[in-house]
Amino acid sequence: MRVGLYPGTFDPVTHGHIDIIRRACSLVDRLVIGVAINRDKGPLFSLEERVAMVQSECVPLGAERGCEVLVHPFENLLIDCAHDVGAGVIIRGLRAVADFEYEFQMVGMNRSMDNSIETVFLMADAKNQAIASKLVKEIARLGGDVSKFVTPAVNKALTAKFTA
């Protein structure tokens, strides 16, 4: 069984993330979406909220694509998380050249810890290249319309965060 790990903070999950997940499902039999705890980023949504959003938006997508999708919170090294879930491949989405520079460094470090785990980069679809969770949160915080960037359920959760 081919197992992939797609890690991120998913704060919140966007159409860009969902596109990468949809496409990753064609590459693996089981896709584990690793929701990083990452206290340093100071997420808007709690870990429980982010896990619930990813589960509700992405697990059904996997079923449609014939891929088992699991959601796994983690706070350890990415390579250790890959070992924990039995992943042979780490899947990363790229939006721009700037993403590649950071990701290239990460691949080097991960390969130095375990060169048996491959990293696969999926380029964001052109319509999703500008979408970043950080920008989506900023637009929502300032009262802008983010419905083009997130699902209706995530849009509702963002609205609730900023109108409370």
Summary of the structure (lengths in Angstrom):
residues: 164
radius of gyration: 15.3
end to end distance: 44.7
largest distance: 47.0
contacts: 510
relative contact order: 0.20
helix: 49%
strand: 20%
